Amino acid sequence: MSDWIEKEKCQFCGKQAKRFMFAAFVCESEECLEEARKERGGPGGHQAKKWALEKE
């Protein structure tokens, strides 16, 4: 585990973060990983949100 991740907590449950995925620090829980994916919109989710805003 990287030193910079060791300083962070899971953004969803507060446990020790083990990964940085979907622009969120997450623990090893599949539930927290799924929450991060939903919040981000999955891979490329930030781009999908950007395109939706541009169409308005």
C-alpha positions in Angstrom: 0.0 0.0 0.0 1.3 3.4 -0.9 2.3 5.8 1.9 -0.2 8.5 0.8 -3.1 6.1 1.0 -2.2 5.0 4.5 -3.0 8.5 5.7 -6.6 8.3 4.3 -9.9 6.8 5.5 -12.6 5.2 3.4 -14.9 8.0 2.3 -18.0 5.8 2.8 -17.4 3.8 6.0 -14.4 5.4 7.7 -12.2 2.3 7.8 -8.5 2.5 6.6 -8.4 3.2 2.9 -6.7 0.5 0.8 -7.3 1.9 -2.7 -8.0 5.1 -4.6 -10.6 4.3 -7.2 -13.3 6.3 -9.0 -11.8 9.5 -7.5 -12.4 8.2 -4.0 -10.5 6.6 -1.1 -12.1 3.2 -0.4 -11.4 0.3 1.9 -11.5 -3.3 0.8 -15.3 -3.6 1.0 -17.1 -4.3 -2.2 -20.0 -2.2 -1.0 -17.8 0.9 -0.6 -16.2 0.3 -4.0 -19.7 0.1 -5.5 -20.7 3.3 -3.8 -17.6 5.1 -5.2 -18.5 3.7 -8.7 -22.1 5.0 -8.4 -21.0 8.4 -7.1 -18.5 8.8 -9.9 -20.7 7.4 -12.6 -18.4 4.5 -13.4 -15.4 4.7 -15.7 -15.7 7.9 -17.6 -18.5 9.1 -15.5 -17.0 12.6 -15.1 -17.0 12.9 -18.9 -20.6 11.8 -19.2 -21.6 14.5 -16.7 -19.6 17.1 -18.6 -21.3 16.1 -21.9 -24.8 16.2 -20.3 -24.1 19.7 -19.0 -22.9 20.9 -22.4 -26.1 19.7 -24.1 -28.3 21.8 -21.8 
